[in-house]
Amino acid sequence: MKRKLLLFGGAGLAAFAVAAFAAWFFYFRSDAPEEVSLEGALETVRTPTAAAPAGAGSTPAPGATQPAGAGASAGLDGTWTVAAAGETFVGYRVQEELAQVGATTAVGRTSDVKGTVTIKGNRVEPGSTFTANMQALKSDRAQRDNALRTQALETNRFPTATFTLKDAVTLPASFANGEALTTTLKGSLELHGVTRDVEIPVQAKLENGLIVVVGSLEIRFADYDIAQPRAVIVLSVDDKGIMEVQLVLQKQG
């Protein structure tokens, strides 16, 4: 009898282990996208469909050059908006601890981003703005997305986040020739109803007539009055996260 009980008990534990693994694999397993990078963003515009918009100029062929100075920067002059080609998004990356799962990375992104950049001469003008629809944030779990409507980001109350550039950004002549640029965007970020000055380190490159920009910024939740989300399965969440930005811009007119 004891042997039968042990056998049944062992079988029950094995079945529980299989069920727990299945639950983890199908529901809780983290398939977090890779961190934002310039090379990854450029891959989204290096396709036959990502043709150069009229009048925007393009990255020179290997070995070719464009004249530096006014002629090169003039090709960038004008208003740039979010392009149909490539992949634009704003999102978050947060470390969390889930019951029976352990540490995982929560990543949510929205591609519903609108905004404009104005370039004159060799400068990105102050006042350039971008607004993200926070209600369109999507991660690998619908439960998390739904929770953010009433917790943490409270997207039902604060449906958008907006960055406004305060300081001009000088573009070197090499940028118009397709050389990557590393700089810092100084401006204000309105998030969860709170506006703060921020400095976002970014990389940018002109590729196929499109300006590709990527950057990330650490966000401390307390700075924006964001309370940590609560749920039965969530054991803990970091008190900070990373805001990730990937913009693909095309010249208008």
C-alpha positions as CSV (number, residue, x, y, z in Angstrom):
1,M,0.0,0.0,0.0
2,K,2.8,2.4,0.9
3,R,4.5,1.6,-2.4
4,K,1.3,2.4,-4.3
5,L,0.9,5.6,-2.4
6,L,4.5,6.6,-3.2
7,L,4.0,5.7,-6.9
8,F,0.8,7.7,-7.0
9,G,2.4,10.6,-5.1
10,G,5.4,10.6,-7.5
11,A,3.1,10.6,-10.5
12,G,1.1,13.4,-9.0
13,L,4.2,15.5,-8.4
14,A,5.4,14.8,-12.0
15,A,2.0,15.8,-13.4
16,F,2.1,19.0,-11.3
17,A,5.6,19.8,-12.5
18,V,4.5,19.3,-16.1
19,A,1.5,21.5,-15.6
20,A,3.6,24.2,-13.9
21,F,6.1,24.2,-16.8
22,A,3.3,24.4,-19.3
23,A,1.8,27.3,-17.5
24,W,5.2,29.1,-17.4
25,F,5.9,28.3,-21.1
26,F,2.5,29.4,-22.5
27,Y,1.5,32.2,-20.2
28,F,4.5,33.6,-18.2
29,R,7.6,32.9,-20.3
30,S,9.3,36.1,-21.1
31,D,9.9,36.8,-24.8
32,A,11.2,40.3,-24.2
33,P,12.4,42.1,-27.4
34,E,16.1,43.1,-27.4
35,E,17.0,46.4,-26.1
36,V,16.7,49.3,-28.6
37,S,19.8,49.8,-30.8
38,L,20.7,51.9,-33.8
39,E,21.7,48.9,-35.8
40,G,18.4,47.1,-35.1
41,A,16.4,50.2,-36.1
42,L,18.4,50.6,-39.3
43,E,17.5,47.0,-40.3
44,T,13.8,48.1,-40.4
45,V,14.5,50.6,-43.1
46,R,17.1,48.6,-45.1
47,T,14.4,47.0,-47.3
48,P,13.2,47.5,-50.9
49,T,10.0,49.1,-49.6
50,A,11.8,51.7,-47.5
51,A,12.4,54.0,-50.5
52,A,13.7,57.5,-50.0
53,P,11.0,60.1,-49.8
54,A,11.1,62.7,-52.5
55,G,13.5,65.5,-51.8
56,A,14.9,63.9,-48.6
57,G,18.3,62.9,-49.9
58,S,19.8,59.5,-49.1
59,T,22.8,57.8,-47.7
60,P,25.6,57.9,-50.3
61,A,26.8,54.7,-51.8
62,P,30.1,53.2,-50.4
63,G,33.0,55.4,-51.4
64,A,30.8,58.3,-52.6
65,T,30.7,61.7,-50.9
66,Q,28.5,64.7,-50.8
67,P,29.8,68.2,-50.5
68,A,30.0,69.4,-46.9
69,G,28.6,72.6,-45.6
70,A,25.5,74.4,-46.8
71,G,24.8,72.1,-49.8
72,A,24.7,69.0,-47.6
73,S,22.7,70.5,-44.8
74,A,20.2,72.0,-47.2
75,G,19.0,68.5,-48.1
76,L,17.9,68.1,-44.5
77,D,16.2,71.5,-44.2
78,G,12.4,71.2,-43.6
79,T,9.9,69.4,-41.5
80,W,10.3,65.7,-40.7
81,T,7.5,63.5,-39.4
82,V,7.0,59.8,-38.5
83,A,7.5,57.7,-41.6
84,A,5.4,54.9,-42.8
85,A,8.5,52.9,-43.5
86,G,10.6,51.3,-40.8
87,E,9.4,50.8,-37.2
88,T,8.7,53.7,-34.8
89,F,7.8,53.1,-31.2
90,V,8.0,54.4,-27.6
91,G,8.0,51.8,-24.8
92,Y,9.1,50.7,-21.4
93,R,11.5,48.0,-20.0
94,V,11.0,47.0,-16.4
95,Q,12.4,44.2,-14.2
96,E,9.7,42.2,-12.3
97,E,9.5,39.1,-10.1
98,L,6.6,36.7,-10.7
99,A,5.4,34.0,-8.5
100,Q,6.5,30.5,-9.6
101,V,8.4,32.1,-12.5
102,G,11.1,34.3,-11.0
103,A,12.8,37.4,-12.5
104,T,11.6,38.5,-15.9
105,T,11.8,41.6,-18.1
106,A,8.5,43.3,-18.9
107,V,8.6,45.2,-22.2
108,G,5.7,47.2,-23.6
109,R,5.7,49.3,-26.7
110,T,3.3,51.6,-28.7
111,S,3.8,52.4,-32.4
112,D,1.1,55.1,-32.2
113,V,3.6,58.0,-32.1
114,K,3.1,61.4,-33.7
115,G,5.3,64.4,-33.9
116,T,7.5,66.7,-36.0
117,V,11.2,67.8,-36.2
118,T,12.2,71.1,-37.9
119,I,15.7,71.4,-39.3
120,K,17.2,74.7,-40.4
121,G,20.7,74.9,-41.7
122,N,22.6,72.5,-39.5
123,R,20.3,72.7,-36.5
124,V,17.3,70.7,-35.1
125,E,15.1,73.5,-33.9
126,P,13.8,73.7,-30.3
127,G,10.0,73.1,-30.1
128,S,10.2,69.8,-31.9
129,T,7.7,67.5,-30.1
130,F,6.6,63.8,-30.1
131,T,3.5,62.4,-28.4
132,A,2.9,58.7,-27.8
133,N,-0.5,57.1,-27.3
134,M,0.1,55.2,-24.0
135,Q,-3.3,53.4,-24.3
136,A,-1.9,51.5,-27.2
137,L,1.0,50.0,-25.2
138,K,1.3,46.3,-25.8
139,S,3.5,43.7,-24.1
140,D,3.6,39.9,-24.3
141,R,0.8,39.7,-21.7
142,A,-2.7,41.2,-22.1
143,Q,-3.1,41.0,-18.3
144,R,-0.2,43.4,-17.8
145,D,-1.5,45.7,-20.5
146,N,-5.0,45.8,-19.0
147,A,-3.5,46.4,-15.5
148,L,-1.7,49.5,-16.7
149,R,-4.9,51.1,-17.6
150,T,-5.8,51.6,-13.9
151,Q,-2.4,51.0,-12.2
152,A,1.1,52.4,-12.5
153,L,0.9,54.4,-15.8
154,E,-2.9,54.7,-15.4
155,T,-3.3,55.1,-19.1
156,N,-7.1,55.6,-18.7
157,R,-6.3,58.8,-16.8
158,F,-3.2,59.8,-18.7
159,P,-3.5,58.5,-22.3
160,T,-0.4,60.3,-23.7
161,A,3.2,61.0,-23.0
162,T,5.0,64.0,-24.7
163,F,8.6,65.0,-25.2
164,T,9.4,68.5,-26.2
165,L,12.9,69.5,-27.3
166,K,14.1,72.7,-25.5
167,D,17.7,73.0,-26.8
168,A,18.7,73.1,-30.4
169,V,20.8,70.2,-31.7
170,T,23.7,70.9,-34.1
171,L,24.1,68.4,-36.9
172,P,27.7,68.0,-38.3
173,A,28.1,68.0,-42.0
174,S,29.0,64.4,-41.8
175,F,25.5,63.5,-40.7
176,A,24.1,64.6,-44.1
177,N,26.7,62.2,-45.6
178,G,25.3,59.3,-43.7
179,E,27.6,59.2,-40.7
180,A,26.0,58.2,-37.4
181,L,25.6,60.9,-34.7
182,T,25.7,60.5,-30.9
183,T,24.1,63.3,-29.0
184,T,21.8,64.3,-26.2
185,L,18.3,65.6,-26.5
186,K,17.5,68.2,-23.8
187,G,13.9,68.9,-23.2
188,S,10.8,68.2,-21.1
189,L,9.0,64.9,-20.7
190,E,5.3,64.9,-19.7
191,L,4.4,61.5,-18.3
192,H,1.6,60.4,-16.0
193,G,0.5,64.0,-15.7
194,V,4.0,65.2,-14.5
195,T,6.4,67.2,-16.5
196,R,10.1,67.1,-15.8
197,D,13.3,68.3,-17.6
198,V,15.2,65.3,-19.1
199,E,18.3,64.6,-21.1
200,I,18.0,61.6,-23.4
201,P,21.2,60.1,-24.9
202,V,20.4,59.2,-28.5
203,Q,22.0,57.9,-31.7
204,A,20.8,59.0,-35.2
205,K,21.6,58.2,-38.8
206,L,20.4,59.2,-42.2
207,E,19.5,56.0,-44.1
208,N,17.7,55.6,-47.4
209,G,16.4,59.2,-47.1
210,L,15.1,58.6,-43.6
211,I,16.3,59.8,-40.2
212,V,16.5,57.0,-37.7
213,V,16.8,57.9,-34.0
214,V,17.1,55.6,-31.0
215,G,17.6,56.3,-27.4
216,S,16.8,55.3,-23.8
217,L,16.3,57.0,-20.5
218,E,16.0,55.6,-17.0
219,I,12.7,56.7,-15.4
220,R,12.3,56.6,-11.6
221,F,8.6,56.0,-10.9
222,A,8.5,58.2,-7.9
223,D,9.6,61.2,-10.0
224,Y,6.4,60.9,-12.0
225,D,4.1,59.9,-9.2
226,I,3.8,56.3,-10.6
227,A,2.9,53.7,-8.1
228,Q,4.2,50.2,-8.5
229,P,1.6,47.8,-10.0
230,R,0.1,45.1,-7.7
231,A,-1.2,41.7,-8.6
232,V,-1.3,38.2,-7.1
233,I,1.3,36.9,-9.4
234,V,3.6,39.9,-9.1
235,L,5.9,39.5,-6.2
236,S,7.9,42.7,-6.9
237,V,8.6,45.3,-9.5
238,D,11.7,47.6,-9.7
239,D,11.1,51.2,-8.6
240,K,12.5,52.3,-11.9
241,G,12.3,51.4,-15.6
242,I,13.8,52.2,-18.9
243,M,12.0,54.3,-21.5
244,E,13.0,53.2,-25.0
245,V,12.5,55.4,-28.1
246,Q,12.9,54.4,-31.7
247,L,11.9,57.0,-34.4
248,V,12.0,56.7,-38.1
249,L,11.4,60.1,-39.8
250,Q,10.7,61.2,-43.3
251,K,10.9,64.7,-44.8
252,Q,7.7,66.4,-45.8
253,G,7.2,68.1,-49.2
